[in-house]
Amino acid sequence: MGKDSVIIYSGGMDSTTLLYEFKDQIAMAITFDYGSTQNARERECAVLHCKRLGIKHLIIPLDFMRQYFKSALLESPENIPEGNYDDENMKSTVVPFRNGIMLSVACGIAESNGLTKVLIANHAGDHAIYPDCRPEFVKAMSEAMSAGTYVNVSVFAPYTLLTKTEIALRGKKMGLDYSETYSCYKGGKHHCGKCGTCRERIEALREAGIEDTTVYGF
């Protein structure tokens, strides 16, 4: 099978697992810098893995999002809520239509390069909090992208119905070192261990039976 895909790649656990699982299909990875608290640390991990796999890597700035959108992720680390990932206060971390914007840009890049799929690593744990991670959104976005391109670009989101633990188990089978990924919403040198994504990460690695060698700040 040839390389027919673009991946939206943050450098976090889920998208890194997706990158390695489908590396033979991926022609290009795109990391979007939209001004979030964690973008810089995520980007370091994304660069590392793309270089390791020899995958062409684009870093595309979306500066307007920080300027015009409202989200705790686009403010300061102090505004990031702590607690369980599924708590009501995590809704403050929604960046409005973020995945829609990223998929649209990735779609245009895919068609410009003769590629027909855009990979994204949304998962079941995101559904309650993030509307643009839900199955109905992914399906509608894929249909719109296909209708709006000559090469019928589609979305490939194989983790949509998987939990983060199930994703971690896939990574475990591939021998991935998740300490080389970044998940913390606060964006510090080390994971804070207290924000929703850190807590979800800790739980997923524990449930998957993976030794967690991540350095945490607590």
Secondary structure, DSSP 4 states (H G I P E B T S, - for coil): ----EEEE--SSHHHHHHHHHTTTTEEEEEEEE---TTHHHHHHHHHHHHHHHT-EEEEEE-HHHHHH---GGGS-GGGS-BS-TTSGGGGGG--TTHHHHHHHHHHHHHHHTT--EEE----GGGTTT-GGGSHHHHHHHHHHHHHTSTT--EEE-TTTT--HHHHHHHHHHHT--GGGS---TT--SSB-S-BHHHHHHHHHHHHTT------B--
